[in-house]
């Protein structure tokens, strides 16, 4: 859980500084890639409940930071 707390400021910075400068096609490509990884990780978690949820949370935070960058574009 500590990694998620450490990733939140990084996600905010990525959303404001980096993602806000990307064009809409690049943001869409990154968002689709992250969504595919979220789907794969969710299926893997459903098969094996002993897996950690941290990668799934980090990918969701990545989508949130991309959305933040899209808002502040």
PDB file of N, CA, C and O in Angstrom, chain B, residues numbered from 101:
ATOM      1  N   UNK B 101       0.810  -1.188   0.000  1.00  0.00           N
ATOM      2  CA  UNK B 101       0.000   0.000   0.000  1.00  0.00           C
ATOM      3  C   UNK B 101       0.862   1.264   0.000  1.00  0.00           C
ATOM      4  O   UNK B 101       0.406   2.326  -0.421  1.00  0.00           O
ATOM      5  N   UNK B 102       2.086   1.152   0.463  1.00  0.00           N
ATOM      6  CA  UNK B 102       2.974   2.308   0.505  1.00  0.00           C
ATOM      7  C   UNK B 102       3.275   2.808  -0.906  1.00  0.00           C
ATOM      8  O   UNK B 102       3.421   4.010  -1.123  1.00  0.00           O
ATOM      9  N   UNK B 103       3.367   1.882  -1.864  1.00  0.00           N
ATOM     10  CA  UNK B 103       3.660   2.276  -3.239  1.00  0.00           C
ATOM     11  C   UNK B 103       2.558   3.150  -3.817  1.00  0.00           C
ATOM     12  O   UNK B 103       2.831   4.059  -4.601  1.00  0.00           O
ATOM     13  N   UNK B 104       1.331   2.882  -3.441  1.00  0.00           N
ATOM     14  CA  UNK B 104       0.222   3.696  -3.937  1.00  0.00           C
ATOM     15  C   UNK B 104       0.320   5.109  -3.374  1.00  0.00           C
ATOM     16  O   UNK B 104       0.092   6.084  -4.089  1.00  0.00           O
ATOM     17  N   UNK B 105       0.656   5.216  -2.104  1.00  0.00           N
ATOM     18  CA  UNK B 105       0.798   6.537  -1.485  1.00  0.00           C
ATOM     19  C   UNK B 105       1.951   7.306  -2.126  1.00  0.00           C
ATOM     20  O   UNK B 105       1.863   8.520  -2.308  1.00  0.00           O
ATOM     21  N   UNK B 106       3.025   6.609  -2.467  1.00  0.00           N
ATOM     22  CA  UNK B 106       4.142   7.258  -3.140  1.00  0.00           C
ATOM     23  C   UNK B 106       3.801   7.616  -4.584  1.00  0.00           C
ATOM     24  O   UNK B 106       4.356   8.571  -5.128  1.00  0.00           O
ATOM     25  N   UNK B 107       2.909   6.874  -5.202  1.00  0.00           N
ATOM     26  CA  UNK B 107       2.584   7.107  -6.608  1.00  0.00           C
ATOM     27  C   UNK B 107       1.604   8.261  -6.797  1.00  0.00           C
ATOM     28  O   UNK B 107       1.559   8.845  -7.880  1.00  0.00           O
ATOM     29  N   UNK B 108       0.823   8.607  -5.785  1.00  0.00           N
ATOM     30  CA  UNK B 108      -0.186   9.665  -5.926  1.00  0.00           C
ATOM     31  C   UNK B 108       0.450  11.011  -6.308  1.00  0.00           C
ATOM     32  O   UNK B 108      -0.023  11.630  -7.261  1.00  0.00           O
ATOM     33  N   UNK B 109       1.501  11.503  -5.616  1.00  0.00           N
ATOM     34  CA  UNK B 109       2.105  12.771  -6.067  1.00  0.00           C
ATOM     35  C   UNK B 109       2.722  12.664  -7.458  1.00  0.00           C
ATOM     36  O   UNK B 109       2.670  13.614  -8.239  1.00  0.00           O
ATOM     37  N   UNK B 110       3.301  11.517  -7.766  1.00  0.00           N
ATOM     38  CA  UNK B 110       3.862  11.321  -9.096  1.00  0.00           C
ATOM     39  C   UNK B 110       2.766  11.345 -10.159  1.00  0.00           C
ATOM     40  O   UNK B 110       2.949  11.920 -11.232  1.00  0.00           O
ATOM     41  N   UNK B 111       1.635  10.725  -9.861  1.00  0.00           N
ATOM     42  CA  UNK B 111       0.514  10.734 -10.799  1.00  0.00           C
ATOM     43  C   UNK B 111      -0.033  12.132 -11.021  1.00  0.00           C
ATOM     44  O   UNK B 111      -0.380  12.494 -12.145  1.00  0.00           O
ATOM     45  N   UNK B 112      -0.111  12.917  -9.960  1.00  0.00           N
ATOM     46  CA  UNK B 112      -0.577  14.304 -10.100  1.00  0.00           C
ATOM     47  C   UNK B 112       0.405  15.100 -10.954  1.00  0.00           C
ATOM     48  O   UNK B 112       0.000  15.856 -11.836  1.00  0.00           O
ATOM     49  N   UNK B 113       1.694  14.924 -10.686  1.00  0.00           N
ATOM     50  CA  UNK B 113       2.697  15.631 -11.478  1.00  0.00           C
ATOM     51  C   UNK B 113       2.653  15.194 -12.936  1.00  0.00           C
ATOM     52  O   UNK B 113       2.730  16.034 -13.832  1.00  0.00           O
ATOM     53  N   UNK B 114       2.532  13.889 -13.187  1.00  0.00           N
ATOM     54  CA  UNK B 114       2.449  13.406 -14.565  1.00  0.00           C
ATOM     55  C   UNK B 114       1.229  13.975 -15.276  1.00  0.00           C
ATOM     56  O   UNK B 114       1.297  14.337 -16.451  1.00  0.00           O
ATOM     57  N   UNK B 115       0.118  14.052 -14.560  1.00  0.00           N
ATOM     58  CA  UNK B 115      -1.096  14.583 -15.168  1.00  0.00           C
ATOM     59  C   UNK B 115      -0.980  16.053 -15.514  1.00  0.00           C
ATOM     60  O   UNK B 115      -1.447  16.487 -16.567  1.00  0.00           O
ATOM     61  N   UNK B 116      -0.360  16.821 -14.632  1.00  0.00           N
ATOM     62  CA  UNK B 116      -0.278  18.265 -14.856  1.00  0.00           C
ATOM     63  C   UNK B 116       0.873  18.665 -15.772  1.00  0.00           C
ATOM     64  O   UNK B 116       0.710  19.551 -16.610  1.00  0.00           O
ATOM     65  N   UNK B 117       2.021  18.036 -15.628  1.00  0.00           N
ATOM     66  CA  UNK B 117       3.203  18.474 -16.365  1.00  0.00           C
ATOM     67  C   UNK B 117       3.394  17.746 -17.692  1.00  0.00           C
ATOM     68  O   UNK B 117       3.754  18.372 -18.689  1.00  0.00           O
ATOM     69  N   UNK B 118       3.161  16.455 -17.722  1.00  0.00           N
ATOM     70  CA  UNK B 118       3.479  15.683 -18.917  1.00  0.00           C
ATOM     71  C   UNK B 118       2.241  15.414 -19.769  1.00  0.00           C
ATOM     72  O   UNK B 118       2.231  15.716 -20.963  1.00  0.00           O
ATOM     73  N   UNK B 119       1.206  14.852 -19.169  1.00  0.00           N
ATOM     74  CA  UNK B 119       0.033  14.441 -19.947  1.00  0.00           C
ATOM     75  C   UNK B 119      -0.722  15.629 -20.522  1.00  0.00           C
ATOM     76  O   UNK B 119      -1.378  15.496 -21.555  1.00  0.00           O
ATOM     77  N   UNK B 120      -0.646  16.779 -19.881  1.00  0.00           N
ATOM     78  CA  UNK B 120      -1.360  17.942 -20.411  1.00  0.00           C
ATOM     79  C   UNK B 120      -0.724  18.467 -21.694  1.00  0.00           C
ATOM     80  O   UNK B 120      -1.363  19.215 -22.434  1.00  0.00           O
ATOM     81  N   UNK B 121       0.513  18.092 -21.968  1.00  0.00           N
ATOM     82  CA  UNK B 121       1.197  18.518 -23.196  1.00  0.00           C
ATOM     83  C   UNK B 121       1.012  17.532 -24.346  1.00  0.00           C
ATOM     84  O   UNK B 121       1.320  17.865 -25.490  1.00  0.00           O
ATOM     85  N   UNK B 122       0.521  16.339 -24.072  1.00  0.00           N
ATOM     86  CA  UNK B 122       0.341  15.325 -25.114  1.00  0.00           C
ATOM     87  C   UNK B 122      -0.856  15.669 -25.991  1.00  0.00           C
ATOM     88  O   UNK B 122      -1.813  16.299 -25.542  1.00  0.00           O
ATOM     89  N   UNK B 123      -0.783  15.243 -27.257  1.00  0.00           N
ATOM     90  CA  UNK B 123      -1.957  15.448 -28.103  1.00  0.00           C
ATOM     91  C   UNK B 123      -2.997  14.373 -27.801  1.00  0.00           C
ATOM     92  O   UNK B 123      -2.713  13.404 -27.097  1.00  0.00           O
ATOM     93  N   UNK B 124      -4.177  14.547 -28.327  1.00  0.00           N
ATOM     94  CA  UNK B 124      -5.306  13.684 -27.967  1.00  0.00           C
ATOM     95  C   UNK B 124      -5.090  12.237 -28.419  1.00  0.00           C
ATOM     96  O   UNK B 124      -5.547  11.309 -27.751  1.00  0.00           O
ATOM     97  N   UNK B 125      -4.398  12.034 -29.545  1.00  0.00           N
ATOM     98  CA  UNK B 125      -4.164  10.676 -30.033  1.00  0.00           C
ATOM     99  C   UNK B 125      -3.179   9.923 -29.139  1.00  0.00           C
ATOM    100  O   UNK B 125      -3.349   8.729 -28.894  1.00  0.00           O
ATOM    101  N   UNK B 126      -2.162  10.612 -28.660  1.00  0.00           N
ATOM    102  CA  UNK B 126      -1.207   9.988 -27.749  1.00  0.00           C
ATOM    103  C   UNK B 126      -1.871   9.636 -26.425  1.00  0.00           C
ATOM    104  O   UNK B 126      -1.652   8.552 -25.884  1.00  0.00           O
ATOM    105  N   UNK B 127      -2.681  10.552 -25.906  1.00  0.00           N
ATOM    106  CA  UNK B 127      -3.409  10.267 -24.666  1.00  0.00           C
ATOM    107  C   UNK B 127      -4.343   9.075 -24.845  1.00  0.00           C
ATOM    108  O   UNK B 127      -4.448   8.223 -23.962  1.00  0.00           O
ATOM    109  N   UNK B 128      -5.018   9.017 -25.985  1.00  0.00           N
ATOM    110  CA  UNK B 128      -5.909   7.888 -26.257  1.00  0.00           C
ATOM    111  C   UNK B 128      -5.159   6.573 -26.361  1.00  0.00           C
ATOM    112  O   UNK B 128      -5.619   5.549 -25.855  1.00  0.00           O
ATOM    113  N   UNK B 129      -4.004   6.598 -27.018  1.00  0.00           N
ATOM    114  CA  UNK B 129      -3.197   5.382 -27.139  1.00  0.00           C
ATOM    115  C   UNK B 129      -2.695   4.875 -25.804  1.00  0.00           C
ATOM    116  O   UNK B 129      -2.734   3.676 -25.529  1.00  0.00           O
ATOM    117  N   UNK B 130      -2.224   5.790 -24.978  1.00  0.00           N
ATOM    118  CA  UNK B 130      -1.752   5.395 -23.646  1.00  0.00           C
ATOM    119  C   UNK B 130      -2.917   4.886 -22.805  1.00  0.00           C
ATOM    120  O   UNK B 130      -2.778   3.896 -22.087  1.00  0.00           O
ATOM    121  N   UNK B 131      -4.064   5.559 -22.891  1.00  0.00           N
ATOM    122  CA  UNK B 131      -5.233   5.139 -22.109  1.00  0.00           C
ATOM    123  C   UNK B 131      -5.720   3.757 -22.538  1.00  0.00           C
ATOM    124  O   UNK B 131      -6.079   2.940 -21.690  1.00  0.00           O
ATOM    125  N   UNK B 132      -5.736   3.486 -23.841  1.00  0.00           N
ATOM    126  CA  UNK B 132      -6.154   2.157 -24.318  1.00  0.00           C
ATOM    127  C   UNK B 132      -5.179   1.090 -23.847  1.00  0.00           C
ATOM    128  O   UNK B 132      -5.592   0.002 -23.444  1.00  0.00           O
ATOM    129  N   UNK B 133      -3.882   1.395 -23.897  1.00  0.00           N
ATOM    130  CA  UNK B 133      -2.879   0.434 -23.426  1.00  0.00           C
ATOM    131  C   UNK B 133      -3.060   0.129 -21.943  1.00  0.00           C
ATOM    132  O   UNK B 133      -3.002  -1.032 -21.536  1.00  0.00           O
ATOM    133  N   UNK B 134      -3.278   1.158 -21.139  1.00  0.00           N
ATOM    134  CA  UNK B 134      -3.470   0.950 -19.701  1.00  0.00           C
ATOM    135  C   UNK B 134      -4.758   0.172 -19.447  1.00  0.00           C
ATOM    136  O   UNK B 134      -4.791  -0.687 -18.567  1.00  0.00           O
ATOM    137  N   UNK B 135      -5.818   0.457 -20.203  1.00  0.00           N
ATOM    138  CA  UNK B 135      -7.071  -0.293 -20.045  1.00  0.00           C
ATOM    139  C   UNK B 135      -6.889  -1.772 -20.366  1.00  0.00           C
ATOM    140  O   UNK B 135      -7.441  -2.630 -19.677  1.00  0.00           O
ATOM    141  N   UNK B 136      -6.121  -2.073 -21.404  1.00  0.00           N
ATOM    142  CA  UNK B 136      -5.862  -3.478 -21.744  1.00  0.00           C
ATOM    143  C   UNK B 136      -5.100  -4.157 -20.614  1.00  0.00           C
ATOM    144  O   UNK B 136      -5.421  -5.286 -20.241  1.00  0.00           O
ATOM    145  N   UNK B 137      -4.093  -3.480 -20.066  1.00  0.00           N
ATOM    146  CA  UNK B 137      -3.349  -4.060 -18.947  1.00  0.00           C
ATOM    147  C   UNK B 137      -4.238  -4.238 -17.720  1.00  0.00           C
ATOM    148  O   UNK B 137      -4.079  -5.210 -16.980  1.00  0.00           O
ATOM    149  N   UNK B 138      -5.171  -3.313 -17.493  1.00  0.00           N
ATOM    150  CA  UNK B 138      -6.103  -3.462 -16.374  1.00  0.00           C
ATOM    151  C   UNK B 138      -6.977  -4.689 -16.576  1.00  0.00           C
ATOM    152  O   UNK B 138      -7.207  -5.446 -15.633  1.00  0.00           O
ATOM    153  N   UNK B 139      -7.468  -4.896 -17.796  1.00  0.00           N
ATOM    154  CA  UNK B 139      -8.295  -6.079 -18.072  1.00  0.00           C
ATOM    155  C   UNK B 139      -7.514  -7.374 -17.871  1.00  0.00           C
ATOM    156  O   UNK B 139      -8.028  -8.329 -17.290  1.00  0.00           O
ATOM    157  N   UNK B 140      -6.272  -7.405 -18.353  1.00  0.00           N
ATOM    158  CA  UNK B 140      -5.442  -8.604 -18.187  1.00  0.00           C
ATOM    159  C   UNK B 140      -5.160  -8.857 -16.708  1.00  0.00           C
ATOM    160  O   UNK B 140      -5.253  -9.993 -16.242  1.00  0.00           O
ATOM    161  N   UNK B 141      -4.818  -7.810 -15.977  1.00  0.00           N
ATOM    162  CA  UNK B 141      -4.512  -7.968 -14.551  1.00  0.00           C
ATOM    163  C   UNK B 141      -5.753  -8.393 -13.769  1.00  0.00           C
ATOM    164  O   UNK B 141      -5.652  -9.183 -12.830  1.00  0.00           O
ATOM    165  N   UNK B 142      -6.919  -7.875 -14.148  1.00  0.00           N
ATOM    166  CA  UNK B 142      -8.157  -8.273 -13.474  1.00  0.00           C
ATOM    167  C   UNK B 142      -8.451  -9.746 -13.704  1.00  0.00           C
ATOM    168  O   UNK B 142      -8.865 -10.449 -12.782  1.00  0.00           O
ATOM    169  N   UNK B 143      -8.243 -10.217 -14.925  1.00  0.00           N
ATOM    170  CA  UNK B 143      -8.454 -11.651 -15.203  1.00  0.00           C
ATOM    171  C   UNK B 143      -7.472 -12.521 -14.436  1.00  0.00           C
ATOM    172  O   UNK B 143      -7.836 -13.580 -13.925  1.00  0.00           O
ATOM    173  N   UNK B 144      -6.220 -12.067 -14.358  1.00  0.00           N
ATOM    174  CA  UNK B 144      -5.232 -12.830 -13.600  1.00  0.00           C
ATOM    175  C   UNK B 144      -5.589 -12.862 -12.116  1.00  0.00           C
ATOM    176  O   UNK B 144      -5.393 -13.876 -11.447  1.00  0.00           O
ATOM    177  N   UNK B 145      -6.111 -11.752 -11.608  1.00  0.00           N
ATOM    178  CA  UNK B 145      -6.502 -11.712 -10.201  1.00  0.00           C
ATOM    179  C   UNK B 145      -7.700 -12.616  -9.942  1.00  0.00           C
ATOM    180  O   UNK B 145      -7.780 -13.240  -8.884  1.00  0.00           O
ATOM    181  N   UNK B 146      -8.627 -12.698 -10.883  1.00  0.00           N
ATOM    182  CA  UNK B 146      -9.786 -13.572 -10.705  1.00  0.00           C
ATOM    183  C   UNK B 146      -9.373 -15.037 -10.682  1.00  0.00           C
ATOM    184  O   UNK B 146      -9.988 -15.842  -9.982  1.00  0.00           O
ATOM    185  N   UNK B 147      -8.337 -15.394 -11.439  1.00  0.00           N
ATOM    186  CA  UNK B 147      -7.854 -16.775 -11.442  1.00  0.00           C
ATOM    187  C   UNK B 147      -7.091 -17.107 -10.161  1.00  0.00           C
ATOM    188  O   UNK B 147      -7.194 -18.216  -9.636  1.00  0.00           O
ATOM    189  N   UNK B 148      -6.333 -16.146  -9.671  1.00  0.00           N
ATOM    190  CA  UNK B 148      -5.493 -16.377  -8.495  1.00  0.00           C
ATOM    191  C   UNK B 148      -5.702 -15.233  -7.507  1.00  0.00           C
ATOM    192  O   UNK B 148      -5.124 -14.158  -7.663  1.00  0.00           O
ATOM    193  N   UNK B 149      -6.520 -15.466  -6.502  1.00  0.00           N
ATOM    194  CA  UNK B 149      -6.858 -14.426  -5.524  1.00  0.00           C
ATOM    195  C   UNK B 149      -5.694 -14.070  -4.600  1.00  0.00           C
ATOM    196  O   UNK B 149      -5.780 -13.096  -3.853  1.00  0.00           O
ATOM    197  N   UNK B 150      -4.622 -14.836  -4.640  1.00  0.00           N
ATOM    198  CA  UNK B 150      -3.469 -14.539  -3.790  1.00  0.00           C
ATOM    199  C   UNK B 150      -2.578 -13.450  -4.394  1.00  0.00           C
ATOM    200  O   UNK B 150      -1.657 -12.967  -3.736  1.00  0.00           O
ATOM    201  N   UNK B 151      -2.848 -13.064  -5.635  1.00  0.00           N
ATOM    202  CA  UNK B 151      -2.058 -12.013  -6.285  1.00  0.00           C
ATOM    203  C   UNK B 151      -2.278 -10.671  -5.595  1.00  0.00           C
ATOM    204  O   UNK B 151      -3.318 -10.425  -4.985  1.00  0.00           O
ATOM    205  N   UNK B 152      -1.296  -9.834  -5.708  1.00  0.00           N
ATOM    206  CA  UNK B 152      -1.382  -8.500  -5.112  1.00  0.00           C
ATOM    207  C   UNK B 152      -2.238  -7.585  -5.995  1.00  0.00           C
ATOM    208  O   UNK B 152      -2.228  -7.700  -7.221  1.00  0.00           O
ATOM    209  N   UNK B 153      -2.965  -6.689  -5.361  1.00  0.00           N
ATOM    210  CA  UNK B 153      -3.787  -5.723  -6.088  1.00  0.00           C
ATOM    211  C   UNK B 153      -3.042  -4.420  -6.377  1.00  0.00           C
ATOM    212  O   UNK B 153      -3.598  -3.521  -7.007  1.00  0.00           O
ATOM    213  N   UNK B 154      -1.816  -4.311  -5.932  1.00  0.00           N
ATOM    214  CA  UNK B 154      -1.062  -3.068  -6.103  1.00  0.00           C
ATOM    215  C   UNK B 154      -0.891  -2.691  -7.576  1.00  0.00           C
ATOM    216  O   UNK B 154      -1.097  -1.524  -7.907  1.00  0.00           O
ATOM    217  N   UNK B 155      -0.523  -3.614  -8.488  1.00  0.00           N
ATOM    218  CA  UNK B 155      -0.424  -3.204  -9.897  1.00  0.00           C
ATOM    219  C   UNK B 155      -1.743  -2.689 -10.463  1.00  0.00           C
ATOM    220  O   UNK B 155      -1.752  -1.772 -11.284  1.00  0.00           O
ATOM    221  N   UNK B 156      -2.839  -3.266 -10.033  1.00  0.00           N
ATOM    222  CA  UNK B 156      -4.148  -2.819 -10.506  1.00  0.00           C
ATOM    223  C   UNK B 156      -4.449  -1.404 -10.017  1.00  0.00           C
ATOM    224  O   UNK B 156      -4.964  -0.579 -10.771  1.00  0.00           O
ATOM    225  N   UNK B 157      -4.130  -1.128  -8.763  1.00  0.00           N
ATOM    226  CA  UNK B 157      -4.340   0.214  -8.227  1.00  0.00           C
ATOM    227  C   UNK B 157      -3.451   1.236  -8.931  1.00  0.00           C
ATOM    228  O   UNK B 157      -3.892   2.348  -9.219  1.00  0.00           O
ATOM    229  N   UNK B 158      -2.221   0.869  -9.205  1.00  0.00           N
ATOM    230  CA  UNK B 158      -1.303   1.792  -9.876  1.00  0.00           C
ATOM    231  C   UNK B 158      -1.784   2.091 -11.291  1.00  0.00           C
ATOM    232  O   UNK B 158      -1.694   3.232 -11.745  1.00  0.00           O
ATOM    233  N   UNK B 159      -2.292   1.084 -11.991  1.00  0.00           N
ATOM    234  CA  UNK B 159      -2.817   1.333 -13.338  1.00  0.00           C
ATOM    235  C   UNK B 159      -4.051   2.228 -13.298  1.00  0.00           C
ATOM    236  O   UNK B 159      -4.239   3.061 -14.184  1.00  0.00           O
ATOM    237  N   UNK B 160      -4.881   2.067 -12.292  1.00  0.00           N
ATOM    238  CA  UNK B 160      -6.046   2.954 -12.145  1.00  0.00           C
ATOM    239  C   UNK B 160      -5.603   4.382 -11.852  1.00  0.00           C
ATOM    240  O   UNK B 160      -6.203   5.336 -12.347  1.00  0.00           O
ATOM    241  N   UNK B 161      -4.552   4.531 -11.047  1.00  0.00           N
ATOM    242  CA  UNK B 161      -4.025   5.866 -10.788  1.00  0.00           C
ATOM    243  C   UNK B 161      -3.405   6.471 -12.042  1.00  0.00           C
ATOM    244  O   UNK B 161      -3.455   7.687 -12.231  1.00  0.00           O
ATOM    245  N   UNK B 162      -2.820   5.635 -12.903  1.00  0.00           N
ATOM    246  CA  UNK B 162      -2.298   6.135 -14.171  1.00  0.00           C
ATOM    247  C   UNK B 162      -3.422   6.677 -15.041  1.00  0.00           C
ATOM    248  O   UNK B 162      -3.276   7.732 -15.658  1.00  0.00           O
ATOM    249  N   UNK B 163      -4.546   5.963 -15.096  1.00  0.00           N
ATOM    250  CA  UNK B 163      -5.689   6.462 -15.859  1.00  0.00           C
ATOM    251  C   UNK B 163      -6.208   7.765 -15.275  1.00  0.00           C
ATOM    252  O   UNK B 163      -6.592   8.672 -16.013  1.00  0.00           O
ATOM    253  N   UNK B 164      -6.219   7.856 -13.967  1.00  0.00           N
ATOM    254  CA  UNK B 164      -6.667   9.084 -13.315  1.00  0.00           C
ATOM    255  C   UNK B 164      -5.733  10.248 -13.637  1.00  0.00           C
ATOM    256  O   UNK B 164      -6.194  11.368 -13.857  1.00  0.00           O
ATOM    257  N   UNK B 165      -4.434   9.994 -13.667  1.00  0.00           N
ATOM    258  CA  UNK B 165      -3.497  11.066 -14.003  1.00  0.00           C
ATOM    259  C   UNK B 165      -3.637  11.479 -15.463  1.00  0.00           C
ATOM    260  O   UNK B 165      -3.479  12.656 -15.789  1.00  0.00           O
ATOM    261  N   UNK B 166      -3.933  10.519 -16.353  1.00  0.00           N
ATOM    262  CA  UNK B 166      -4.180  10.883 -17.749  1.00  0.00           C
ATOM    263  C   UNK B 166      -5.448  11.715 -17.877  1.00  0.00           C
ATOM    264  O   UNK B 166      -5.499  12.664 -18.660  1.00  0.00           O
ATOM    265  N   UNK B 167      -6.462  11.362 -17.114  1.00  0.00           N
ATOM    266  CA  UNK B 167      -7.694  12.150 -17.118  1.00  0.00           C
ATOM    267  C   UNK B 167      -7.463  13.551 -16.588  1.00  0.00           C
ATOM    268  O   UNK B 167      -8.036  14.515 -17.096  1.00  0.00           O
ATOM    269  N   UNK B 168      -6.622  13.667 -15.563  1.00  0.00           N
ATOM    270  CA  UNK B 168      -6.278  14.982 -15.027  1.00  0.00           C
ATOM    271  C   UNK B 168      -5.558  15.817 -16.079  1.00  0.00           C
ATOM    272  O   UNK B 168      -5.824  17.010 -16.228  1.00  0.00           O
ATOM    273  N   UNK B 169      -4.646  15.181 -16.805  1.00  0.00           N
ATOM    274  CA  UNK B 169      -3.947  15.892 -17.876  1.00  0.00           C
ATOM    275  C   UNK B 169      -4.883  16.321 -18.985  1.00  0.00           C
ATOM    276  O   UNK B 169      -4.687  17.373 -19.593  1.00  0.00           O
ATOM    277  N   UNK B 170      -5.893  15.523 -19.253  1.00  0.00           N
ATOM    278  CA  UNK B 170      -6.866  15.876 -20.285  1.00  0.00           C
ATOM    279  C   UNK B 170      -7.728  17.050 -19.840  1.00  0.00           C
ATOM    280  O   UNK B 170      -8.090  17.902 -20.651  1.00  0.00           O
ATOM    281  N   UNK B 171      -8.055  17.095 -18.562  1.00  0.00           N
ATOM    282  CA  UNK B 171      -8.860  18.207 -18.040  1.00  0.00           C
ATOM    283  C   UNK B 171      -8.073  19.516 -18.089  1.00  0.00           C
ATOM    284  O   UNK B 171      -8.622  20.554 -18.459  1.00  0.00           O
ATOM    285  N   UNK B 172      -6.795  19.474 -17.720  1.00  0.00           N
ATOM    286  CA  UNK B 172      -5.982  20.687 -17.661  1.00  0.00           C
ATOM    287  C   UNK B 172      -5.262  20.977 -18.965  1.00  0.00           C
ATOM    288  O   UNK B 172      -4.272  21.709 -18.975  1.00  0.00           O
ATOM    289  N   UNK B 173      -5.729  20.430 -20.033  1.00  0.00           N
ATOM    290  CA  UNK B 173      -5.142  20.632 -21.340  1.00  0.00           C
ATOM    291  C   UNK B 173      -5.373  22.004 -21.857  1.00  0.00           C
ATOM    292  O   UNK B 173      -4.933  22.330 -22.960  1.00  0.00           O
TER     293      UNK B 173
END
